[in-house]
Amino acid sequence: IDNINILQASDSQPIVSTNTVKVSTDSYAQLQVSAYNKDDTSTTPVYTINSVTCQGTHGLTISCPATIEIPLKEARSFGCSVTATTNTGLFACQITASATSGNSLAASFFVEVAV
C-alpha cells in the first residue's frame, strides 16, 4: 500500500489510529493502529482487542488481531482490515484494548464509505 504514514504511540498518547479510513463498497482498506504499553502494574505484555464498534447501520466489517504482545514501555503497530458491503457515508468508530492487569486503551476514528 502506497503512502502509508507510520503511526507511533507513546507514553503520552498510548493508542493512535488512522483518523479516517476510506473504503469503497464491496472493497477493503486497512486501519492502522499503534499501541504503547505504559502499564506499571504488570509485566504481562499481551493486550486483547476487546472491540471495534461503529455507530449506525453501516454494513462494515472490521477485523483486527485478537491479541497483540506489547512489551513494557514499548509500542507496537498493527493493521485491521475494513470491508464495506452496503451504505455509503461517514461513520464514527472506536477500537478498545485491554491488558490482563486491567489497563485499557481506546481510540476513535472514522470510516468513510463511497461507491
C-alpha positions in Angstrom: 0.0 0.0 0.0 1.4 3.3 -1.0 1.7 6.5 1.1 1.0 5.0 4.5 2.1 7.2 7.4 3.6 5.0 10.1 1.8 5.8 13.4 3.7 5.6 16.6 2.0 5.5 20.0 3.8 6.9 23.0 3.6 7.3 26.8 1.5 10.5 26.3 -0.6 9.0 23.5 -0.9 5.3 24.3 -3.1 4.4 21.3 -3.3 6.1 18.0 -5.1 5.1 14.8 -5.7 6.3 11.3 -8.0 9.3 11.5 -10.2 8.4 8.6 -10.2 5.1 6.6 -11.6 5.5 3.1 -13.2 2.3 1.6 -15.4 1.6 -1.4 -18.4 -0.6 -1.2 -17.5 -4.3 -1.9 -13.9 -3.5 -1.2 -11.4 -3.3 1.7 -8.9 -0.9 3.2 -6.6 -1.0 6.2 -7.0 0.7 9.6 -3.5 1.4 11.1 -3.2 1.2 14.9 -0.3 1.7 17.2 -0.5 1.0 20.9 2.0 1.7 23.7 2.2 -0.4 26.9 2.6 2.2 29.7 1.2 -0.3 32.3 3.3 -0.1 35.5 1.4 -2.8 37.4 2.2 -5.9 35.4 4.9 -7.5 33.3 2.2 -9.1 31.1 2.9 -7.7 27.6 -0.3 -9.0 26.0 -3.2 -6.7 25.1 -6.5 -8.1 23.9 -8.5 -6.2 21.3 -11.9 -6.0 23.1 -14.0 -4.4 20.4 -14.2 -2.3 17.3 -17.6 -0.6 17.1 -19.1 1.9 14.7 -22.3 3.9 15.1 -25.3 3.5 12.9 -26.3 1.0 10.3 -23.3 0.7 8.2 -22.5 -2.7 6.7 -18.9 -2.5 7.9 -16.7 -5.4 9.0 -13.5 -4.6 10.8 -11.2 -7.4 11.6 -8.2 -6.9 14.0 -5.8 -9.3 15.6 -7.4 -10.9 18.7 -4.3 -10.1 20.8 -1.0 -8.2 20.4 2.1 -8.5 22.5 3.4 -5.1 23.6 6.5 -5.3 25.9 6.5 -2.7 28.8 7.4 0.8 27.7 7.3 -0.1 24.0 4.9 0.5 21.1 3.6 -2.0 18.5 1.7 -1.3 15.3 -0.8 -3.5 13.6 -3.4 -3.3 10.9 -7.1 -4.1 10.8 -9.0 -5.0 7.7 -12.0 -2.8 6.9 -14.6 -4.0 4.4 -17.9 -2.3 3.4 -20.8 -4.1 1.8 -23.6 -1.5 2.0 -24.5 2.1 2.9 -22.3 4.9 1.9 -21.4 7.7 4.4 -19.1 8.7 7.2 -19.3 6.5 10.3 -17.7 7.2 13.8 -15.9 4.2 15.2 -13.8 3.2 18.2 -11.3 0.5 19.0 -10.7 -0.6 22.6 -8.0 -2.9 24.0 -7.0 -4.0 27.5 -4.2 -5.8 29.3 -4.8 -8.6 31.8 -3.9 -6.1 34.5 -7.0 -4.0 33.6 -5.1 -1.2 31.8 -7.4 -0.1 29.0 -6.8 1.8 25.8 -9.3 3.4 23.3 -9.0 5.3 20.1 -11.7 6.9 17.9 -11.6 7.0 14.1 -13.9 7.4 11.1 -14.7 5.1 8.2 -15.8 6.9 5.0 -17.6 4.6 2.6 -18.1 5.6 -1.0 -19.4 3.8 -4.1 
